[in-house]
Amino acid sequence: MDSLLNILTQVMYRTNAMGINSTRGFHRKTPIDLMKELTICETLASSSSPHVKALGLSEGYGSMIGDFLERKGLLTPRSSLLEIGGGYGTLMHGLLSSHGHLIHKAFMMDLSPVLLRKQRERLMGFQGKVCFIQTDIHEFPCAKHRLDLIILNEVIGDLDVATDLDPSHLPEEASSIISAYGLEVPGNEPFNLNTGAIRLVETICSLGVPVFISEHTCDPIIPYSLPYLAEGLSLDSYPREIRLHAHSEYTIRFSHLVKVAQALGRTVQTGSVMDLLCIEKQPSWRFIFSCRACATEKQELIYEFLDHVREYRWLIIT
Ligand SMILES: C[S@@+](CC[C@H](N)C(=O)[O-])C[C@H]1O[C@@H](n2cnc3c(N)ncnc32)[C@H](O)[C@@H]1O
């Protein structure tokens, strides 16, 4: 029954001449279960999370993102931040707890009313500093307040995707995006295009506000110090469907977003999420990862994390 419902919902949300995968109806009605989706943010939620301990880290994801943004000069005193798609509010909770002295105001924007409620509960201790806005990011409103930074952590894979495009018969919208930005496409195989993410990057570039994006990618960057993480991984592919409960996400082709931002006159920096986390890499990980040598629970957690994080990339547009 559950799988029938799953199929019906997916069919319902895939109605459009261009073949658009949309998760909007799903997110409006159903709060996603982030424990099942296992986002990097929830995996490394706090200093007491099992993965944080297994990796020998001393702080959670939100705090590490704060350190990273500060190093990049994007978190300065009296910053006003907008986080879109904040899930359970875990990233912002970590960020406000560790770097709150730099944050004047935080806006939380989400499509899901249930998740906005959870964010409100999670961020209760920061009342007065945090505002909550329910909106669909595809209809990103003009910013009414001064913003210093936008954060999109594992959100853009949920945005609209044009699916099963035939490179020799492209629908008009896809064709105009591809030619406007000189985006590479496969020679003759059908492919998917992250139209929602591309349009969002266009909008953010036009606002001129710096943005930090992280997401599951189909063109990952492998950390220089961990070359074995490339084993069996395609480093230059096109967005792939990830089937989840009653909806599908797609991986992101970051090279497309880089081209769009650069064409619009912005500066980009990008890399592997693994490097952003500044985790002290251990020589034993090579054996754990390559041979899947997991004799202990700690080794299982390390293997699981490396296998997951290697496909994640970050992008800063300024
Ligand atoms: C995969 S979760 C990521 C949550 C959190 N950022 C994390 O990393 O754990 C995606 C988030 O984006 C929100 N979202 C999905 N589609 C959206 C849309 N069209 N507009 C605004 N928020 C959206 C979901 O409700 C959810 O909070």
The ligand as a Tripos MOL2 file, in Angstrom:
@<TRIPOS>MOLECULE
LIG
   27    29     1     0     0
SMALL
NO_CHARGES

@<TRIPOS>ATOM
      1 C1         16.6760   17.7090    2.8690 C.3       1 LIG1
      2 S1         15.9890   18.9020    3.9510 S.3       1 LIG1
      3 C2         17.4550   19.6570    4.5850 C.3       1 LIG1
      4 C3         17.2610   20.1920    5.9640 C.3       1 LIG1
      5 C4         18.4940   20.8340    6.6100 C.3       1 LIG1
      6 N1         18.9380   21.9910    5.8580 N.3       1 LIG1
      7 C5         19.6040   19.8260    6.7750 C.2       1 LIG1
      8 O1         20.6530   19.9780    6.1210 O.co2     1 LIG1
      9 O2         19.4390   18.8810    7.5600 O.co2     1 LIG1
     10 C6         15.2840   20.0860    2.8510 C.3       1 LIG1
     11 C7         14.6550   21.3000    3.5330 C.3       1 LIG1
     12 O3         14.2260   22.2070    2.5050 O.3       1 LIG1
     13 C8         12.8500   22.5260    2.6760 C.3       1 LIG1
     14 N2         12.3020   22.7520    1.3250 N.ar      1 LIG1
     15 C9         12.1380   21.8270    0.3400 C.ar      1 LIG1
     16 N3         11.6190   22.4060   -0.7630 N.ar      1 LIG1
     17 C10        11.4780   23.7230   -0.4730 C.ar      1 LIG1
     18 C11        10.9780   24.8300   -1.2230 C.ar      1 LIG1
     19 N4         10.5380   24.6960   -2.4700 N.pl3     1 LIG1
     20 N5         10.9550   26.0520   -0.6170 N.ar      1 LIG1
     21 C12        11.4050   26.1990    0.6680 C.ar      1 LIG1
     22 N6         11.8670   25.1830    1.4220 N.ar      1 LIG1
     23 C13        11.9120   23.9590    0.8540 C.ar      1 LIG1
     24 C14        12.2690   21.3100    3.4000 C.3       1 LIG1
     25 O4         11.0580   21.5920    4.0520 O.3       1 LIG1
     26 C15        13.4240   21.0010    4.3700 C.3       1 LIG1
     27 O5         13.4010   21.8680    5.4850 O.3       1 LIG1
@<TRIPOS>BOND
     1     1     2 1
     2     2     3 1
     3     2    10 1
     4     3     4 1
     5     4     5 1
     6     5     6 1
     7     5     7 1
     8     7     8 2
     9     7     9 1
    10    10    11 1
    11    11    12 1
    12    11    26 1
    13    12    13 1
    14    13    14 1
    15    13    24 1
    16    14    15 ar
    17    14    23 ar
    18    15    16 ar
    19    16    17 ar
    20    17    18 ar
    21    17    23 ar
    22    18    19 1
    23    18    20 ar
    24    20    21 ar
    25    21    22 ar
    26    22    23 ar
    27    24    25 1
    28    24    26 1
    29    26    27 1
@<TRIPOS>SUBSTRUCTURE
     1 LIG1         1 GROUP 0 **** ****
